[in-house]
Amino acid sequence: MNWTMCNMMTGSGFDQSILGNWSMAWLGLVILFFLIALARRWIGEEMDVSFNFIGGLVGGILPYFIIVLLTCSYKWGLLGGIIGAAIGALFLGNIIGEGSPF
């Protein structure tokens, strides 16, 4: 098997054309951040659930980078990031509270 790793910082392993895999990977990271921020507003404040914003960021961005690094697929990375953000935000929200500067 031929394993390739993709580096989001340098673009090695990605298609670097306009709207290629590299730019879509970075766009997926931005989408993930806004999903976490909006989820904090909708779930944390409107539904009155303990939602830790920092836990959501760490739980979402870290798996996103790892999955994109190993698979070179921003789609699977976004799915893993959303699942990780939900787990991180709700788990840490129940353990230590909201802990958000907002």
Secondary structure as a PSIPRED ss2 file (coil, helix, strand):
# PSIPRED VFORMAT (PSIPRED V4.0)

   1 M C   1.000  0.000  0.000
   2 N C   1.000  0.000  0.000
   3 W C   1.000  0.000  0.000
   4 T C   1.000  0.000  0.000
   5 M C   1.000  0.000  0.000
   6 C C   1.000  0.000  0.000
   7 N C   1.000  0.000  0.000
   8 M C   1.000  0.000  0.000
   9 M C   1.000  0.000  0.000
  10 T C   1.000  0.000  0.000
  11 G C   1.000  0.000  0.000
  12 S C   1.000  0.000  0.000
  13 G C   1.000  0.000  0.000
  14 F C   1.000  0.000  0.000
  15 D C   1.000  0.000  0.000
  16 Q C   1.000  0.000  0.000
  17 S C   1.000  0.000  0.000
  18 I C   1.000  0.000  0.000
  19 L C   1.000  0.000  0.000
  20 G C   1.000  0.000  0.000
  21 N H   0.000  1.000  0.000
  22 W H   0.000  1.000  0.000
  23 S H   0.000  1.000  0.000
  24 M H   0.000  1.000  0.000
  25 A H   0.000  1.000  0.000
  26 W H   0.000  1.000  0.000
  27 L H   0.000  1.000  0.000
  28 G H   0.000  1.000  0.000
  29 L H   0.000  1.000  0.000
  30 V H   0.000  1.000  0.000
  31 I H   0.000  1.000  0.000
  32 L H   0.000  1.000  0.000
  33 F H   0.000  1.000  0.000
  34 F H   0.000  1.000  0.000
  35 L H   0.000  1.000  0.000
  36 I H   0.000  1.000  0.000
  37 A H   0.000  1.000  0.000
  38 L H   0.000  1.000  0.000
  39 A H   0.000  1.000  0.000
  40 R H   0.000  1.000  0.000
  41 R H   0.000  1.000  0.000
  42 W H   0.000  1.000  0.000
  43 I H   0.000  1.000  0.000
  44 G H   0.000  1.000  0.000
  45 E H   0.000  1.000  0.000
  46 E H   0.000  1.000  0.000
  47 M C   1.000  0.000  0.000
  48 D C   1.000  0.000  0.000
  49 V C   1.000  0.000  0.000
  50 S C   1.000  0.000  0.000
  51 F C   1.000  0.000  0.000
  52 N C   1.000  0.000  0.000
  53 F H   0.000  1.000  0.000
  54 I H   0.000  1.000  0.000
  55 G H   0.000  1.000  0.000
  56 G H   0.000  1.000  0.000
  57 L H   0.000  1.000  0.000
  58 V H   0.000  1.000  0.000
  59 G H   0.000  1.000  0.000
  60 G H   0.000  1.000  0.000
  61 I H   0.000  1.000  0.000
  62 L H   0.000  1.000  0.000
  63 P H   0.000  1.000  0.000
  64 Y H   0.000  1.000  0.000
  65 F H   0.000  1.000  0.000
  66 I H   0.000  1.000  0.000
  67 I H   0.000  1.000  0.000
  68 V H   0.000  1.000  0.000
  69 L H   0.000  1.000  0.000
  70 L H   0.000  1.000  0.000
  71 T H   0.000  1.000  0.000
  72 C C   1.000  0.000  0.000
  73 S C   1.000  0.000  0.000
  74 Y H   0.000  1.000  0.000
  75 K H   0.000  1.000  0.000
  76 W H   0.000  1.000  0.000
  77 G H   0.000  1.000  0.000
  78 L H   0.000  1.000  0.000
  79 L H   0.000  1.000  0.000
  80 G H   0.000  1.000  0.000
  81 G H   0.000  1.000  0.000
  82 I H   0.000  1.000  0.000
  83 I H   0.000  1.000  0.000
  84 G H   0.000  1.000  0.000
  85 A H   0.000  1.000  0.000
  86 A H   0.000  1.000  0.000
  87 I H   0.000  1.000  0.000
  88 G H   0.000  1.000  0.000
  89 A H   0.000  1.000  0.000
  90 L H   0.000  1.000  0.000
  91 F H   0.000  1.000  0.000
  92 L H   0.000  1.000  0.000
  93 G H   0.000  1.000  0.000
  94 N H   0.000  1.000  0.000
  95 I H   0.000  1.000  0.000
  96 I H   0.000  1.000  0.000
  97 G C   1.000  0.000  0.000
  98 E C   1.000  0.000  0.000
  99 G C   1.000  0.000  0.000
 100 S C   1.000  0.000  0.000
 101 P C   1.000  0.000  0.000
 102 F C   1.000  0.000  0.000
